Amino acid sequence: MGARGKALLQAASGWSQQLEARLVFLHVCRAINYVPPLATAAQFEEWNAAIKADEERKFVAMKSEFDDDPFVREAGFMVVQGELEQEIVAAAREIEADLILLSTHAYHGLQHMLYGSKAEVVLRHAPCAVLILPLASVGTAASGKSHAGVKPVDLPVA
């Protein structure tokens, strides 16, 4: 997991503390979609299993860096393979999530037209509320510092 993922994990911890919520972190890794002509179905499955196992190891190692944060330490973690948007929505349904927190590159204009927005797809199909943080603000949300107009707010808890 890169710096972006770690920053999002910190931001999620900050939001969960404010909302007194239990976290479940989801990491979606891509599966191999193309099978070379001479590869067998068993090899294909073995390669995808190896990719997932490697991502799970990285995720566990990254989680250990946050052992002093009780919200992260007690969080659930899921690693799945597939298309990002589909897997986020499916996982939210499976665990009956109340909120999806994700970041976006916040592309505009031509970049948005060329690359699209995975966050937008999740927003349209999610079974629950979605909080989208611009990538520039992800590292600051947990600390309470305002950046790009995004900062934690005091929310009434019913």
N, C-alpha and C positions, 0 to 999 in steps of 0.2 A: 504494500500500500504506500502510495506516495505522500508527499507533503499535503496535497489537497485532501486526501482521505483522512489524514491525521487531524487537519484543521477542522474538517467537518465533524469528526468525532468529538473534538473539544467543544465545538459549538453546540452539538446535540446534548452534551453533558450539561452545559450551561442552561439550555432551554428546559431540559428535564428537571433540573433543580428548581427552576421557577415554577414549572407546572406540576411538580411533585409526581412525575410520571416515571414509569419503568421503561427503559430503553431496550430496543431490539435492533441491533445493527445488521444490515444486509449488505453482503458483498456479492456482486454479480460478475462472474468471469465468463468470458466468451468460450463457447465450445468450438471445436473444429467443425466447420461446415462442409469442407471439401475433402473428399477421400481420394488420394492418389489412385490411379487405375490398378496398381498391383497390390494395394493394401487390402487386407481382409476386414470384415466387420469387427472381428475380435480385436485387431490392432487399433481400429478406429475407437472402439470403446475404451481400450487400454490407454490411448493417448489422452482422451477426454478425462478419464479418471485420474491420470497423472497430473494434468493441468489443475483439476479441482483440488487434489491433495496438496499440491504446491501452494495454491492460493490460501487454503485453510491454514497451512503452517505459517505463512506470512501474516495472516490475520491474527492468529493466536500470539505470535511474537509481538505484533504491534499493540495488541490489547495489553500485554504485560508492561508496556511502557507507561500505562495509566493506572498502575496498581494503587496509587495513592488517592485515586478518585473513586469514591464509593459508588457513584452512579454508573461509571463505566465498569467497575469491577463486578457489579451485580447484574450487568446487562446481558441480554441474550444475544447470541451471534449466529447468523445463518450465512452459509456460502452456497450459492447456487450457480448453475450454468445456464446460459441462454441469452436472449436479447434483453438488454437493460430495462426498457420500459415495461415489457411484458412481465418480467420476473418481479419487478417492484410491485406492480399492481397485484399479481398473483400472491405474493408473500403477504401483502397488506390484507388481502381477503382471508388467507389461511390463518393468520394470527389475530384477525379481527382488530386491526390497528385503529386507533382513534386519530392519529396524525402521522403523516409522512413528512420528514424533513429532508430536503435535498438541496444541492447547490446547482448553479447553472453558470455557464460561461457568459451569459447575457449577450449573445451575439445580436447584432442589429443589421438591418439592410441586407446587403448581398451575402454576408457571412451567414445570416440567419436563413436566407433563402437556399444557400448551398448546403449547409450542414443540418438545418432543421433544429428542433429543440426537443430533446428527450424529456426534459422537465415539462414541457407543454403537453406531450402525449400522456405522461403520468397524471398531470392535472386533469385532463379530460376524461380519463378512465378510472381514476382512483375511487375506491369505495369509501373514502374518508377525506377529511380535510388535508390539504397539502400546503406546507410552508416552504417556499422556495427562496433561498438566500443567494444573492449574486456572489460569484466566486471571490470577488475582491473583498467581500465582507465576512467571509467564513471564518477567518482566523481571529476576527475581533469580536464576533457575536458573544462568545462565551465569557470574554473579559469585561463585557459591559461597555466597551468603547464603541462609539458611533463611527461607522465608516460607510460611505455610499448611502447614507440615509437609513441604515439598518442598525437597530440596537434592541436589546431585550427590553421588554415592557412588563409592567406589573399587570398581570391578567387576573381577573376574578375567578376563583375556583369554586364551582358550585357543589 
